[in-house]
Amino acid sequence: MTDTMFANDVAARDAADPLAHFRERFHLRDGLIYLDGNSLGALPKATGERLARVVADEWGEGLITSWLGASWSTAPRRIGDKIARLLGANPGEIVASDSTSVNIFKALTAALSLRHERSVILSEATNFPTDVYMMQGIEAFSGGRVKAMTVAPDAVVDALSEDVAVLLLTQVHYKSGRVRDMAAITRRAHEVGALVVWDLSHSAGAIPVDLNGANADFAIGCGYKYLNGGPGAPAYLFAAARHHAATPVLSGWFGHARPFAFEEDYDPAAGIERFQCGTPPVLGLAALEVGVDLLLEADMAELRRKSLALGDLFIERMAPLCDAYGFTLASVAEHAARGSQVAYAHPQGYQIVQALKEFDVIADFRAPDILRFGLTPLYLGYGDVVEAVARLERVCATRAWDKPQYHERAAVT
Ligand SMILES: *Cc1c(COP(=O)(O)O)cnc(C)c1O
């Protein structure tokens, strides 16, 4: 295909894209190609207006009456029910609250309460660090009764044994984007009597998820990645209805059956509300709801189709750069095992990601050598992917990355 034919083909794909109209719903500076929506989702235009209203009307005018008058107190449950529609869960099985790390603690300890006689929390060693750190904190707090155990990624299923109380796995790996088979792994865990906590941080809003179809036990995930809930957005926690008797270890008053009765003793709410802890972050929840509502307007099957097509195009355009400049694909090319991102390894990965910013492309770097490109079908087109790789090619051809300032690592990558 000639260059012109190729350019026309890409333009035609963008013109025929049924999701293209979502882009104008986001605030994105002209010229910028944002390939980091898997780390911090873009800002929906409606968010500022919603926050201004919550601040001025609900907080400023309504003051404390807004807990009921503006439905602040039920927001975690209401938004949880919306997230449930993205994840194959039922209403009343998800609550939006706290951070992902805190929800990992809540889900793991709830699962442990259902498996008192067992001692092991199992995960893969390359899981997102906070997941493993939270396991290690529980081990330390338990005085050694609970063991945090990690094994190589491919050894997880074989490590399932009757000692394992709970398996903690991330469905879409944060670096490679590799997708785990949720239904098959859950089945294997259940065969040995273990429960599973799925981390859906890179799944929700990125790939179709069917928690109840997979007979999942617990799940948690971020609000600020593909859900576009904003920096530090509240996270969410899923507990299958059959596990709602699990003991909440973070037994705060918002998880009480009657928080405003101010009773002396803790009595957890019957349903998913027991997994709340303290006062909900109303402003953060309002922003999260805008992001979730926007995503619910899109057809998830269409979203997945486009995400894979963007990934295929990215990988195709990168092939010559792999040969010429030494990039190695670090994601699985196969569709079933690929999330909504593509990763490459390169020894100068950090510097290249920094230099790309000069060319108005934002991607990210994950140690030791991974360049991560997030593909967000709601605000990224085929032309963007082609242009991003062209700019990356320029970074390599001009050695724009080889500058002293890029050899110092910043605190946040
Ligand atoms: C982003 C991410 C987190 C982040 O946890 P926070 O508590 O929100 O900082 C946790 N787990 C995974 C797998 C992630 O990708």
The ligand as an SDF file (V2000), in Angstrom:
LIG
                    3D

 15 15  0  0  0  0  0  0  0  0999 V2000
   -3.2930    1.4090   39.6310 C   0  0  0  0  0  0  0  0  0  0  0  0
   -3.3500    0.1560   40.4120 C   0  0  0  0  0  0  0  0  0  0  0  0
   -3.4940    0.1740   41.8080 C   0  0  0  0  0  0  0  0  0  0  0  0
   -3.4770    1.4940   42.5410 C   0  0  0  0  0  0  0  0  0  0  0  0
   -3.9100    1.4450   43.8510 O   0  0  0  0  0  0  0  0  0  0  0  0
   -4.2350    2.8340   44.5930 P   0  0  0  0  0  0  0  0  0  0  0  0
   -4.5800    2.4400   45.9730 O   0  0  0  0  0  0  0  0  0  0  0  0
   -5.3500    3.4730   43.8460 O   0  0  0  0  0  0  0  0  0  0  0  0
   -3.0340    3.6970   44.5180 O   0  0  0  0  0  0  0  0  0  0  0  0
   -3.6030   -1.0380   42.4630 C   0  0  0  0  0  0  0  0  0  0  0  0
   -3.5460   -2.2110   41.7900 N   0  0  0  0  0  0  0  0  0  0  0  0
   -3.3810   -2.2410   40.4430 C   0  0  0  0  0  0  0  0  0  0  0  0
   -3.3200   -3.5450   39.7350 C   0  0  0  0  0  0  0  0  0  0  0  0
   -3.2670   -1.0640   39.7260 C   0  0  0  0  0  0  0  0  0  0  0  0
   -3.0830   -1.1040   38.4080 O   0  0  0  0  0  0  0  0  0  0  0  0
  1  2  1  0
  2  3  1  0
  2 14  2  0
  3  4  1  0
  3 10  2  0
  4  5  1  0
  5  6  1  0
  6  7  2  0
  6  8  1  0
  6  9  1  0
 10 11  1  0
 11 12  2  0
 12 13  1  0
 12 14  1  0
 14 15  1  0
M  END
$$$$
